[in-house]
Amino acid sequence: VVKTIESYRRPEELKQEEEELRKKVNELATKIEDIKRNKMEIEAKNSASKLYVKNLQEETVCPLCKTELSEGRRIELIREIEDKIKEYPNTVKNLDTSIEELSREKYEVEQKLDKVVREYGRSYDAYKKIESLLKEFPQEVVSDPKAGLKSLEIELGNINLQLKDNATIIGLEYRSLGV
């Protein structure tokens, strides 16, 4: 019983750890989805920016506000937007790196979660077996194991003495019979 208890963590502890790991997996999945959504928004902005630059290069009217733009203002807007367009690949690359790192972390947490779930099953079974065994023990052993073990030790000592006495009596009887 003691070996079993020492080799398994309590099912309650494992269940709590399982819940924490599931929560962590869900948080990581949410972060990954948020980053993917952010990446899609950036890619959409990038496409819109390219289209906006193309329109500014072809027309003198602002595609958004529909006002006439001077040549200098058009060139200035085109440069500003092109500078932002140049930043998009690095931003997307950083987001992809974040997604990869979070995905790896999520995978590791899922692996740990699987181990905890398996350990919980073994621990739960072991503790159920211990409970059924404890029902067979006298109540004093269950309520106070040290005192109960001492009581069992005394009882085993008494049985040992009785067996020795019986062996002595049997030995005497065998001698008297000439065996």
Phi, psi and omega in degrees: 000314181296318178298320179296314180297321180289330185273349180235141172281157181296138180304325180297318178297315181295321179296319179295316178297321178299314180297319179296318180293321177297319178297318179296318178299316179296319178298316179295319178298320178296316178299317180299314180296321178298317180293319178298318179295318178298318178298317179296320178297318179295318178296323177293318177298321179298314179297317180295321179295318178298317178296320179297316178298316180300316179296320179294327179289330184267334185230159178263357179261134178296126182294336182271307185264353176062030176254156180287133179249142175287161181301318180297317180294321178298314180297318179298314178298317180299316180296316179300314182291320179296325176297320177293321179299323179295332180282335185304314181301319179294320179298315179296319179298317178297320178294319177299319178298317178298318179298316180298315181296315179294324179294319177296314180299318179298317179300315180297319179294321177297321178296317178296321178299316178300318179297317180295320179296316178296316179297322178300316180299314179294316181296317180300314179298316181297316181292327176294319178296319178298316179301317180292324177293320182295333178294333181279338180282153173300150185300325181295331178289320182290316184287322179223088187304321182294313179294320179297317179295321178297318178298317178295323179297316178297316179297318177295323176298317178297317178298319180299314178298317180297319178295321177296316178299315179298320179295321179295315180297315179298320179298319179294317181296320179297321181292321181291334179274353180082021181268000000 
